[in-house]
Amino acid sequence: MGLMDTLLQQVTGAMSADSVEHLQNAPTGTLGQCITAMFHSDQTPPFADMVGQLFGQSNDAQRAGMLNQLLAAAGPALLAQAGGALGASLPPGTTELTPEQASQFSATDVHAMAAQVQQANPGVVEAIGHFYSEHPALIKTLGSAALAIGLAKLREHQQA
């Protein structure tokens, strides 16, 4: 049985400590592809919903890392025209947030930011997928159904 089969079996069952350990031991690149596939699936909630949920479960350092991925994907043009939480909370010229700054954002703020950035730069989905592959314990907060979809899609892709 291959790694993907093992992970798929673990995820489709209850997310036990063993399945989280399997996820944590999966190669980061493989897990990043899986998470990206999950974000792209029409069988999971929209990307912005899942990012907001993950943000809400993250610690301040993880929040800063994820927001910095969004900032990098947004680029200066989008940041210059950004309204709402993103535009209002960034000092001019800011390209990277600290954990303290990231703690000021809500999951709702991040949801709006993720939707806006995804519309301007669809490549952000892959960047966030790879970011969260470095924090696999957080992915369990999306639920086993979402992970099963992502893993199944990756498995299909690998078998093609």
C-alpha positions in Angstrom: 0.0 0.0 0.0 1.4 3.4 -1.0 1.7 6.5 1.0 -1.4 8.1 -0.6 -3.5 4.9 0.1 -2.4 4.9 3.7 -3.2 8.7 4.1 -6.6 8.3 2.3 -7.5 5.4 4.7 -6.5 7.4 7.7 -8.3 10.6 6.6 -11.6 8.9 5.7 -11.8 7.6 9.2 -11.8 9.7 12.3 -8.9 12.1 12.4 -7.0 10.3 15.2 -3.6 11.2 16.6 -2.2 8.5 14.3 -3.6 10.1 11.2 -2.3 13.5 12.1 1.1 11.8 12.6 0.9 10.3 9.1 0.1 13.7 7.7 3.0 15.3 9.6 5.3 12.7 8.2 4.1 13.0 4.6 6.6 14.8 2.3 5.8 18.5 2.3 5.6 18.7 -1.5 3.1 15.9 -1.6 1.0 17.3 1.1 1.1 20.8 -0.5 -0.3 19.3 -3.7 -3.0 17.5 -1.7 -4.0 20.7 0.1 -4.0 22.7 -3.2 -6.2 20.1 -4.8 -8.6 20.3 -1.8 -8.7 24.1 -2.1 -9.6 23.8 -5.9 -12.2 21.1 -5.4 -15.9 22.0 -6.1 -16.7 19.5 -3.4 -15.2 21.6 -0.6 -16.1 25.0 0.7 -14.7 28.0 -1.3 -11.0 28.7 -0.9 -11.6 31.9 1.1 -13.8 30.0 3.6 -11.2 27.4 4.3 -8.4 29.9 4.6 -10.5 31.9 7.1 -11.1 28.8 9.1 -7.5 27.8 9.1 -6.5 31.3 10.1 -8.9 31.1 13.1 -7.1 27.9 14.2 -3.6 29.2 13.8 -1.2 30.7 16.3 0.0 34.3 15.7 3.3 33.2 13.9 1.3 30.9 11.6 -1.2 33.7 11.0 1.6 36.1 10.0 3.1 33.5 7.7 -0.2 32.9 5.9 -1.0 36.6 5.7 2.5 37.3 4.3 1.7 34.7 1.6 -1.4 36.6 0.7 0.5 39.9 0.7 3.1 38.5 -1.6 0.5 37.1 -4.0 -1.5 40.4 -3.9 1.4 42.4 -5.1 1.8 46.2 -4.8 -1.0 47.1 -7.2 -3.7 45.2 -5.3 -2.4 46.4 -2.0 -2.5 50.1 -3.2 -6.1 49.8 -4.1 -7.1 47.4 -1.2 -9.8 48.6 1.1 -11.2 47.0 4.2 -9.0 45.4 6.8 -6.1 44.8 4.4 -5.7 48.4 3.2 -6.6 50.0 6.5 -4.2 48.0 8.7 -1.1 48.1 6.6 1.3 51.0 7.0 2.4 52.4 3.6 5.2 50.3 2.1 4.5 47.2 4.4 5.4 44.0 2.7 5.5 41.7 5.7 3.4 41.4 8.9 4.7 40.5 12.3 2.9 38.0 14.5 1.6 40.9 16.6 0.2 42.7 13.6 -1.3 39.4 12.3 -3.1 38.9 15.6 -5.2 42.0 14.9 -7.0 40.4 12.0 -10.1 38.3 12.3 -11.0 35.2 10.3 -13.6 37.3 8.6 -11.0 39.9 7.5 -8.8 37.0 6.2 -11.7 35.5 4.3 -12.3 38.8 2.5 -8.6 39.2 1.8 -8.2 35.7 0.5 -11.2 36.1 -1.9 -9.9 39.4 -3.2 -6.3 38.1 -3.7 -7.6 34.9 -5.3 -9.6 36.9 -7.8 -6.5 39.0 -8.7 -4.0 36.1 -8.6 -5.3 32.5 -8.7 -1.8 31.3 -8.0 -2.3 32.2 -4.4 -4.2 28.9 -3.9 -1.0 26.9 -4.5 1.1 29.2 -2.3 -1.3 28.8 0.6 -1.5 25.1 0.0 2.2 24.8 0.2 2.3 27.1 3.3 -0.1 24.9 5.1 1.7 21.7 4.1 4.3 22.9 6.6 1.6 23.0 9.3 -0.3 19.7 8.7 -1.8 19.5 12.2 -4.0 22.6 11.3 -5.5 20.9 8.3 -7.4 18.5 10.5 -9.6 21.5 11.5 -11.1 21.5 8.0 -12.5 18.0 8.7 -11.9 14.6 7.3 -14.3 15.0 4.4 -12.3 17.9 2.9 -9.0 16.1 3.4 -10.4 12.9 1.9 -11.4 14.9 -1.2 -8.0 16.5 -1.5 -6.1 13.2 -1.1 -8.4 11.3 -3.5 -7.8 14.0 -6.1 -4.1 13.8 -5.7 -4.2 10.0 -5.8 -6.2 10.2 -9.1 -3.7 12.6 -10.5 -0.7 10.4 -9.6 -2.3 7.3 -11.1 -3.0 9.1 -14.4 
